[in-house]
Amino acid sequence: MDNILVIGANGQLGSELVAALRANFGAQSVWATDIREPESSEGQFALLDVMQGKELAAFVAHHQIGQIYHLAAMLSAKGEQHPQLAWDLNMTGLLNVLNLAKENTQLKVFWPSSIGAFGPSTPKQNTPQDTLMDPNTVYGISKLAGERWCQYYYEKYGVDVRSLRYPGLIGYKSLPGGGTTDYAVDIFYKAIQGETYTCFLQEDTYLPMMYMEDAVNATVAIMQAPAEQIKVRSSYNLASMSFSPAEIYAKIKVRYPEFKIAYQPDFRQHIAASWPQSIDDTCARQDWGWQHKFGLDELVDVMLLNLEKRLAPAKPSL
């Protein structure tokens, strides 16, 4: 088994992906890296900046890396506040990884795209794999450009690069990192803590969402699939559920009858309105056998169960 490098390992997706990779392939085979130290680390960790191409190449050579999961990026909401920085990070980091794989054809690369790569003119319902894409955020523009670079490096240089267009990702193990779908995590914290939740999206804003375990399983599965099964080298559509703030609020309120919500849409509403409401991921299901496990009911159950444990007041010691 080739050693595995996860770049951007401290993030919401990275922290859970690292744990899954170590469980599947052994802790000594997986290097977690980021530009900051993690809050806690149970395996191999190193500080690494993907913007520094020479340092990245040296690390990969020294540790005999065979697979790179490149997750470091600035997300949609933060990207609108820092557009130049978002573009530089999202593009330069990816090109550094692709150029490294171009020189080392044994490297297998995973890079995440997003529903943010779609735009206002994209069909909103059952968005197909191949369709009009006109993103209007710097995050979305960088994801669409990244998809084209992945396709280019595969066709031009034979780089084995694989990608998924993630929907909004929801998990309980870490806080979200500045995306437009973050409300679907924050709302659980407010319910359990007995606070009114002020939502930054309109109550009827439907967006594609996914529980983190499904996203991690899909990521590992596409990287493990034989190369001949990967017929899309830009990025695969990926889906499991879609819901609105009002819909998930109603589900939570069954368990927390006193829970209240208020709606104060901000600039993120404009971003969300440009994205699809549901995704057709037939290609992923047919090509490499993708299947999701979690729907909205299962999502609410697992989020409340685990966050209730995490947020429960500590019992005083005797």
BASE-856810 format. One record per residue (C-alpha): chain; residue number from 1; residue in three letters; x negated, y negated, z negated. Coordinates in steps of 0.1 Angstrom, whole numbers, padded with zeros to 4 digits, m for minus. Example, Ala and Ser with C-alpha at 12.3 -4.5 7.8 and 13.67 -1.06 7.14 Angstrom:
<recs>
+-----+-----+------+-------+-------+-------+
: mol : seq : type :  east : north :    up :
+-----+-----+------+-------+-------+-------+
:   A :   1 :  ala : m0123 :  0045 : m0078 :
:   A :   2 :  ser : m0137 :  0011 : m0071 :
+-----+-----+------+-------+-------+-------+
</recs>
This chain:
<recs>
+-----+-----+------+-------+-------+-------+
: mol : seq : type :  east : north :    up :
+-----+-----+------+-------+-------+-------+
:   A :   1 :  met :  0000 :  0000 :  0000 :
:   A :   2 :  asp : m0014 : m0034 :  0010 :
:   A :   3 :  asn : m0017 : m0060 : m0017 :
:   A :   4 :  ile :  0011 : m0085 : m0018 :
:   A :   5 :  leu :  0009 : m0123 : m0021 :
:   A :   6 :  val :  0039 : m0144 : m0032 :
:   A :   7 :  ile :  0034 : m0181 : m0026 :
:   A :   8 :  gly :  0058 : m0204 : m0046 :
:   A :   9 :  ala :  0063 : m0176 : m0072 :
:   A :  10 :  asn :  0076 : m0199 : m0100 :
:   A :  11 :  gly :  0108 : m0208 : m0082 :
:   A :  12 :  gln :  0143 : m0195 : m0086 :
:   A :  13 :  leu :  0138 : m0169 : m0058 :
:   A :  14 :  gly :  0101 : m0163 : m0063 :
:   A :  15 :  ser :  0103 : m0153 : m0100 :
:   A :  16 :  glu :  0129 : m0126 : m0093 :
:   A :  17 :  leu :  0112 : m0114 : m0061 :
:   A :  18 :  val :  0079 : m0110 : m0079 :
:   A :  19 :  ala :  0095 : m0088 : m0106 :
:   A :  20 :  ala :  0112 : m0066 : m0079 :
:   A :  21 :  leu :  0080 : m0062 : m0059 :
:   A :  22 :  arg :  0061 : m0052 : m0090 :
:   A :  23 :  ala :  0087 : m0027 : m0100 :
:   A :  24 :  asn :  0087 : m0012 : m0065 :
:   A :  25 :  phe :  0050 : m0013 : m0056 :
:   A :  26 :  gly :  0031 : m0016 : m0089 :
:   A :  27 :  ala :  0021 : m0047 : m0109 :
:   A :  28 :  gln : m0015 : m0045 : m0097 :
:   A :  29 :  ser : m0005 : m0047 : m0061 :
:   A :  30 :  val :  0013 : m0081 : m0064 :
:   A :  31 :  trp : m0003 : m0115 : m0068 :
:   A :  32 :  ala :  0020 : m0144 : m0079 :
:   A :  33 :  thr :  0008 : m0178 : m0070 :
:   A :  34 :  asp :  0020 : m0214 : m0074 :
:   A :  35 :  ile :  0006 : m0249 : m0079 :
:   A :  36 :  arg :  0016 : m0248 : m0116 :
:   A :  37 :  glu :  0011 : m0223 : m0143 :
:   A :  38 :  pro :  0043 : m0202 : m0150 :
:   A :  39 :  glu :  0061 : m0205 : m0183 :
:   A :  40 :  ser :  0053 : m0168 : m0189 :
:   A :  41 :  ser :  0035 : m0142 : m0168 :
:   A :  42 :  glu :  0034 : m0105 : m0171 :
:   A :  43 :  gly :  0012 : m0098 : m0142 :
:   A :  44 :  gln : m0015 : m0112 : m0119 :
:   A :  45 :  phe : m0011 : m0149 : m0114 :
:   A :  46 :  ala : m0034 : m0175 : m0098 :
:   A :  47 :  leu : m0031 : m0212 : m0090 :
:   A :  48 :  leu : m0029 : m0216 : m0052 :
:   A :  49 :  asp : m0019 : m0245 : m0029 :
:   A :  50 :  val : m0006 : m0233 :  0004 :
:   A :  51 :  met : m0014 : m0267 :  0018 :
:   A :  52 :  gln : m0051 : m0259 :  0015 :
:   A :  53 :  gly : m0057 : m0235 :  0044 :
:   A :  54 :  lys : m0093 : m0226 :  0036 :
:   A :  55 :  glu : m0085 : m0217 :  0000 :
:   A :  56 :  leu : m0055 : m0196 :  0012 :
:   A :  57 :  ala : m0077 : m0177 :  0037 :
:   A :  58 :  ala : m0103 : m0171 :  0011 :
:   A :  59 :  phe : m0078 : m0158 : m0014 :
:   A :  60 :  val : m0062 : m0134 :  0011 :
:   A :  61 :  ala : m0096 : m0120 :  0021 :
:   A :  62 :  his : m0109 : m0116 : m0014 :
:   A :  63 :  his : m0078 : m0098 : m0027 :
:   A :  64 :  gln : m0072 : m0077 :  0004 :
:   A :  65 :  ile : m0037 : m0091 :  0010 :
:   A :  66 :  gly : m0016 : m0073 :  0036 :
:   A :  67 :  gln :  0018 : m0090 :  0030 :
:   A :  68 :  ile :  0026 : m0127 :  0023 :
:   A :  69 :  tyr :  0059 : m0139 :  0011 :
:   A :  70 :  his :  0057 : m0176 :  0016 :
:   A :  71 :  leu :  0084 : m0193 : m0005 :
:   A :  72 :  ala :  0069 : m0227 : m0013 :
:   A :  73 :  ala :  0092 : m0255 :  0000 :
:   A :  74 :  met :  0111 : m0286 : m0010 :
:   A :  75 :  leu :  0148 : m0280 : m0010 :
:   A :  76 :  ser :  0177 : m0299 :  0006 :
:   A :  77 :  ala :  0186 : m0324 : m0021 :
:   A :  78 :  lys :  0151 : m0333 : m0032 :
:   A :  79 :  gly :  0141 : m0334 :  0005 :
:   A :  80 :  glu :  0165 : m0362 :  0012 :
:   A :  81 :  gln :  0148 : m0382 : m0016 :
:   A :  82 :  his :  0113 : m0375 : m0004 :
:   A :  83 :  pro :  0116 : m0368 :  0034 :
:   A :  84 :  gln :  0079 : m0373 :  0044 :
:   A :  85 :  leu :  0067 : m0351 :  0015 :
:   A :  86 :  ala :  0093 : m0324 :  0023 :
:   A :  87 :  trp :  0084 : m0323 :  0060 :
:   A :  88 :  asp :  0046 : m0321 :  0052 :
:   A :  89 :  leu :  0050 : m0293 :  0026 :
:   A :  90 :  asn :  0076 : m0273 :  0046 :
:   A :  91 :  met :  0057 : m0274 :  0079 :
:   A :  92 :  thr :  0021 : m0275 :  0070 :
:   A :  93 :  gly :  0025 : m0246 :  0045 :
:   A :  94 :  leu :  0042 : m0224 :  0071 :
:   A :  95 :  leu :  0017 : m0232 :  0098 :
:   A :  96 :  asn : m0012 : m0224 :  0075 :
:   A :  97 :  val :  0003 : m0190 :  0068 :
:   A :  98 :  leu :  0011 : m0183 :  0105 :
:   A :  99 :  asn : m0024 : m0194 :  0116 :
:   A : 100 :  leu : m0039 : m0170 :  0090 :
:   A : 101 :  ala : m0018 : m0142 :  0103 :
:   A : 102 :  lys : m0027 : m0151 :  0139 :
:   A : 103 :  glu : m0064 : m0144 :  0130 :
:   A : 104 :  asn : m0056 : m0113 :  0109 :
:   A : 105 :  thr : m0030 : m0093 :  0129 :
:   A : 106 :  gln : m0027 : m0068 :  0100 :
:   A : 107 :  leu : m0009 : m0094 :  0079 :
:   A : 108 :  lys :  0029 : m0092 :  0076 :
:   A : 109 :  val :  0046 : m0124 :  0068 :
:   A : 110 :  phe :  0080 : m0133 :  0052 :
:   A : 111 :  trp :  0093 : m0168 :  0054 :
:   A : 112 :  pro :  0128 : m0180 :  0043 :
:   A : 113 :  ser :  0150 : m0201 :  0064 :
:   A : 114 :  ser :  0184 : m0213 :  0053 :
:   A : 115 :  ile :  0220 : m0222 :  0063 :
:   A : 116 :  gly :  0206 : m0257 :  0061 :
:   A : 117 :  ala :  0192 : m0250 :  0096 :
:   A : 118 :  phe :  0227 : m0254 :  0110 :
:   A : 119 :  gly :  0244 : m0287 :  0113 :
:   A : 120 :  pro :  0277 : m0307 :  0119 :
:   A : 121 :  ser :  0283 : m0293 :  0154 :
:   A : 122 :  thr :  0277 : m0256 :  0143 :
:   A : 123 :  pro :  0309 : m0235 :  0142 :
:   A : 124 :  lys :  0320 : m0236 :  0105 :
:   A : 125 :  gln :  0337 : m0202 :  0103 :
:   A : 126 :  asn :  0318 : m0169 :  0109 :
:   A : 127 :  thr :  0288 : m0188 :  0122 :
:   A : 128 :  pro :  0272 : m0165 :  0147 :
:   A : 129 :  gln :  0235 : m0155 :  0148 :
:   A : 130 :  asp :  0229 : m0175 :  0180 :
:   A : 131 :  thr :  0247 : m0209 :  0181 :
:   A : 132 :  leu :  0243 : m0246 :  0183 :
:   A : 133 :  met :  0220 : m0259 :  0155 :
:   A : 134 :  asp :  0217 : m0296 :  0148 :
:   A : 135 :  pro :  0206 : m0301 :  0112 :
:   A : 136 :  asn :  0208 : m0336 :  0099 :
:   A : 137 :  thr :  0186 : m0333 :  0068 :
:   A : 138 :  val :  0148 : m0331 :  0066 :
:   A : 139 :  tyr :  0151 : m0297 :  0049 :
:   A : 140 :  gly :  0173 : m0284 :  0077 :
:   A : 141 :  ile :  0151 : m0299 :  0104 :
:   A : 142 :  ser :  0121 : m0282 :  0089 :
:   A : 143 :  lys :  0139 : m0249 :  0087 :
:   A : 144 :  leu :  0150 : m0250 :  0123 :
:   A : 145 :  ala :  0114 : m0260 :  0134 :
:   A : 146 :  gly :  0101 : m0232 :  0112 :
:   A : 147 :  glu :  0123 : m0207 :  0129 :
:   A : 148 :  arg :  0110 : m0218 :  0163 :
:   A : 149 :  trp :  0074 : m0216 :  0151 :
:   A : 150 :  cys :  0080 : m0180 :  0138 :
:   A : 151 :  gln :  0094 : m0170 :  0171 :
:   A : 152 :  tyr :  0065 : m0186 :  0189 :
:   A : 153 :  tyr :  0038 : m0170 :  0168 :
:   A : 154 :  tyr :  0055 : m0136 :  0173 :
:   A : 155 :  glu :  0058 : m0139 :  0210 :
:   A : 156 :  lys :  0024 : m0157 :  0216 :
:   A : 157 :  tyr :  0002 : m0140 :  0191 :
:   A : 158 :  gly :  0020 : m0109 :  0180 :
:   A : 159 :  val :  0024 : m0121 :  0144 :
:   A : 160 :  asp :  0047 : m0098 :  0124 :
:   A : 161 :  val :  0068 : m0125 :  0108 :
:   A : 162 :  arg :  0102 : m0118 :  0094 :
:   A : 163 :  ser :  0128 : m0143 :  0081 :
:   A : 164 :  leu :  0163 : m0146 :  0066 :
:   A : 165 :  arg :  0187 : m0176 :  0066 :
:   A : 166 :  tyr :  0196 : m0176 :  0030 :
:   A : 167 :  pro :  0230 : m0190 :  0018 :
:   A : 168 :  gly :  0232 : m0206 : m0016 :
:   A : 169 :  leu :  0214 : m0184 : m0041 :
:   A : 170 :  ile :  0228 : m0179 : m0076 :
:   A : 171 :  gly :  0210 : m0163 : m0105 :
:   A : 172 :  tyr :  0207 : m0165 : m0143 :
:   A : 173 :  lys :  0170 : m0159 : m0148 :
:   A : 174 :  ser :  0157 : m0193 : m0138 :
:   A : 175 :  leu :  0171 : m0228 : m0131 :
:   A : 176 :  pro :  0177 : m0239 : m0095 :
:   A : 177 :  gly :  0152 : m0262 : m0079 :
:   A : 178 :  gly :  0170 : m0291 : m0062 :
:   A : 179 :  gly :  0194 : m0276 : m0036 :
:   A : 180 :  thr :  0229 : m0286 : m0025 :
:   A : 181 :  thr :  0244 : m0253 : m0039 :
:   A : 182 :  asp :  0229 : m0258 : m0074 :
:   A : 183 :  tyr :  0263 : m0265 : m0088 :
:   A : 184 :  ala :  0272 : m0228 : m0086 :
:   A : 185 :  val :  0245 : m0221 : m0112 :
:   A : 186 :  asp :  0250 : m0253 : m0134 :
:   A : 187 :  ile :  0287 : m0247 : m0138 :
:   A : 188 :  phe :  0282 : m0215 : m0158 :
:   A : 189 :  tyr :  0259 : m0233 : m0183 :
:   A : 190 :  lys :  0284 : m0261 : m0189 :
:   A : 191 :  ala :  0313 : m0236 : m0194 :
:   A : 192 :  ile :  0293 : m0215 : m0220 :
:   A : 193 :  gln :  0280 : m0247 : m0238 :
:   A : 194 :  gly :  0316 : m0260 : m0241 :
:   A : 195 :  glu :  0310 : m0291 : m0220 :
:   A : 196 :  thr :  0329 : m0306 : m0191 :
:   A : 197 :  tyr :  0312 : m0300 : m0158 :
:   A : 198 :  thr :  0309 : m0329 : m0134 :
:   A : 199 :  cys :  0306 : m0314 : m0099 :
:   A : 200 :  phe :  0287 : m0333 : m0072 :
:   A : 201 :  leu :  0308 : m0317 : m0044 :
:   A : 202 :  gln :  0345 : m0320 : m0036 :
:   A : 203 :  glu :  0367 : m0292 : m0050 :
:   A : 204 :  asp :  0375 : m0277 : m0016 :
:   A : 205 :  thr :  0339 : m0275 : m0003 :
:   A : 206 :  tyr :  0335 : m0239 :  0009 :
:   A : 207 :  leu :  0299 : m0227 :  0013 :
:   A : 208 :  pro :  0283 : m0193 :  0018 :
:   A : 209 :  met :  0267 : m0180 : m0014 :
:   A : 210 :  met :  0248 : m0149 : m0026 :
:   A : 211 :  tyr :  0239 : m0134 : m0059 :
:   A : 212 :  met :  0201 : m0133 : m0064 :
:   A : 213 :  glu :  0198 : m0096 : m0067 :
:   A : 214 :  asp :  0213 : m0092 : m0032 :
:   A : 215 :  ala :  0189 : m0118 : m0018 :
:   A : 216 :  val :  0159 : m0101 : m0033 :
:   A : 217 :  asn :  0171 : m0067 : m0020 :
:   A : 218 :  ala :  0175 : m0081 :  0015 :
:   A : 219 :  thr :  0141 : m0097 :  0014 :
:   A : 220 :  val :  0124 : m0064 :  0004 :
:   A : 221 :  ala :  0144 : m0044 :  0028 :
:   A : 222 :  ile :  0136 : m0065 :  0059 :
:   A : 223 :  met :  0099 : m0064 :  0051 :
:   A : 224 :  gln :  0101 : m0026 :  0047 :
:   A : 225 :  ala :  0120 : m0020 :  0079 :
:   A : 226 :  pro :  0100 : m0006 :  0109 :
:   A : 227 :  ala :  0089 : m0033 :  0132 :
:   A : 228 :  glu :  0110 : m0020 :  0161 :
:   A : 229 :  gln :  0142 : m0026 :  0141 :
:   A : 230 :  ile :  0134 : m0063 :  0136 :
:   A : 231 :  lys :  0149 : m0077 :  0168 :
:   A : 232 :  val :  0153 : m0113 :  0156 :
:   A : 233 :  arg :  0120 : m0130 :  0150 :
:   A : 234 :  ser :  0134 : m0165 :  0143 :
:   A : 235 :  ser :  0156 : m0158 :  0113 :
:   A : 236 :  tyr :  0185 : m0134 :  0105 :
:   A : 237 :  asn :  0219 : m0146 :  0093 :
:   A : 238 :  leu :  0226 : m0133 :  0059 :
:   A : 239 :  ala :  0260 : m0133 :  0040 :
:   A : 240 :  ser :  0279 : m0118 :  0011 :
:   A : 241 :  met :  0306 : m0143 : m0001 :
:   A : 242 :  ser :  0320 : m0179 :  0003 :
:   A : 243 :  phe :  0338 : m0200 : m0022 :
:   A : 244 :  ser :  0345 : m0236 : m0033 :
:   A : 245 :  pro :  0339 : m0253 : m0066 :
:   A : 246 :  ala :  0376 : m0251 : m0074 :
:   A : 247 :  glu :  0376 : m0213 : m0067 :
:   A : 248 :  ile :  0347 : m0205 : m0089 :
:   A : 249 :  tyr :  0360 : m0229 : m0116 :
:   A : 250 :  ala :  0393 : m0209 : m0117 :
:   A : 251 :  lys :  0374 : m0177 : m0121 :
:   A : 252 :  ile :  0354 : m0190 : m0150 :
:   A : 253 :  lys :  0384 : m0207 : m0167 :
:   A : 254 :  val :  0400 : m0172 : m0171 :
:   A : 255 :  arg :  0372 : m0165 : m0196 :
:   A : 256 :  tyr :  0369 : m0200 : m0209 :
:   A : 257 :  pro :  0405 : m0215 : m0210 :
:   A : 258 :  glu :  0393 : m0248 : m0225 :
:   A : 259 :  phe :  0367 : m0254 : m0198 :
:   A : 260 :  lys :  0372 : m0286 : m0178 :
:   A : 261 :  ile :  0358 : m0299 : m0145 :
:   A : 262 :  ala :  0356 : m0333 : m0129 :
:   A : 263 :  tyr :  0346 : m0341 : m0093 :
:   A : 264 :  gln :  0322 : m0369 : m0085 :
:   A : 265 :  pro :  0308 : m0362 : m0050 :
:   A : 266 :  asp :  0275 : m0378 : m0043 :
:   A : 267 :  phe :  0250 : m0377 : m0013 :
:   A : 268 :  arg :  0250 : m0339 : m0015 :
:   A : 269 :  gln :  0286 : m0338 : m0003 :
:   A : 270 :  his :  0274 : m0351 :  0031 :
:   A : 271 :  ile :  0248 : m0323 :  0032 :
:   A : 272 :  ala :  0273 : m0296 :  0023 :
:   A : 273 :  ala :  0299 : m0309 :  0048 :
:   A : 274 :  ser :  0273 : m0303 :  0076 :
:   A : 275 :  trp :  0268 : m0266 :  0067 :
:   A : 276 :  pro :  0289 : m0235 :  0077 :
:   A : 277 :  gln :  0317 : m0222 :  0054 :
:   A : 278 :  ser :  0311 : m0185 :  0063 :
:   A : 279 :  ile :  0284 : m0166 :  0081 :
:   A : 280 :  asp :  0285 : m0137 :  0105 :
:   A : 281 :  asp :  0255 : m0114 :  0097 :
:   A : 282 :  thr :  0264 : m0085 :  0119 :
:   A : 283 :  cys :  0229 : m0085 :  0134 :
:   A : 284 :  ala :  0212 : m0079 :  0101 :
:   A : 285 :  arg :  0237 : m0052 :  0092 :
:   A : 286 :  gln :  0232 : m0034 :  0125 :
:   A : 287 :  asp :  0195 : m0038 :  0130 :
:   A : 288 :  trp :  0181 : m0029 :  0096 :
:   A : 289 :  gly :  0210 : m0018 :  0075 :
:   A : 290 :  trp :  0217 : m0049 :  0054 :
:   A : 291 :  gln :  0245 : m0044 :  0028 :
:   A : 292 :  his :  0255 : m0067 :  0000 :
:   A : 293 :  lys :  0267 : m0055 : m0034 :
:   A : 294 :  phe :  0281 : m0086 : m0051 :
:   A : 295 :  gly :  0313 : m0104 : m0044 :
:   A : 296 :  leu :  0327 : m0134 : m0063 :
:   A : 297 :  asp :  0342 : m0114 : m0092 :
:   A : 298 :  glu :  0310 : m0094 : m0097 :
:   A : 299 :  leu :  0290 : m0126 : m0096 :
:   A : 300 :  val :  0311 : m0143 : m0123 :
:   A : 301 :  asp :  0309 : m0112 : m0145 :
:   A : 302 :  val :  0271 : m0108 : m0143 :
:   A : 303 :  met :  0264 : m0145 : m0147 :
:   A : 304 :  leu :  0286 : m0150 : m0178 :
:   A : 305 :  leu :  0274 : m0118 : m0194 :
:   A : 306 :  asn :  0237 : m0127 : m0191 :
:   A : 307 :  leu :  0240 : m0164 : m0198 :
:   A : 308 :  glu :  0261 : m0158 : m0228 :
:   A : 309 :  lys :  0233 : m0137 : m0242 :
:   A : 310 :  arg :  0207 : m0162 : m0233 :
:   A : 311 :  leu :  0225 : m0193 : m0246 :
:   A : 312 :  ala :  0238 : m0177 : m0278 :
:   A : 313 :  pro :  0226 : m0195 : m0309 :
:   A : 314 :  ala :  0198 : m0178 : m0326 :
:   A : 315 :  lys :  0207 : m0161 : m0359 :
:   A : 316 :  pro :  0189 : m0174 : m0389 :
:   A : 317 :  ser :  0163 : m0150 : m0403 :
:   A : 318 :  leu :  0169 : m0136 : m0438 :
+-----+-----+------+-------+-------+-------+
</recs>
